[in-house]
Amino acid sequence: QVQLVESGGGLVQPGGSLRLSCAASGSIWSINDMGWYRQAPGKQRELVAVITSIGRTNYADSVKGRFTVSRDNAKNTVYLQMNSLRPEDTAVYYCNAEIRVATRRYAADSYWGQGTQVTVSS
């Protein structure tokens, strides 16, 4: 019923920038928090940034001052602007959203995108 489709990953040199996008579609009633997680090889998935429906944000300490999360509620889309990228930012980045679907408006479920690879290397 609901899909999250990510785009914008790729290969970038250290110090470079990338912008990730994630669009939610389907039988959506409302969206609460939207955010980004990442998982590097051999490591657990970790929170990168989250944004509430009214625009409050929270970031992992490792990305503060370098990454910016934003959203367009009219488009059901969340973005992650990543600047000053470092090799340690290399990971698969996943979009997450807490969504109420039209047929189950009393509770939100967690949905995930398929992941997009970000590689920071010279």
Secondary structure, 3 states (H helix, E strand, C coil): CEEEEEECCEEECCCCCEEEEEEEEECEEEEEEEEEEEECCCCCCEEEEEECCCCCEEECCCCCCCEEEEEEHHHCEEEEEECCCCHHHCEEEEEEEEEEECCCCCCCEEEECCCEEEEECC
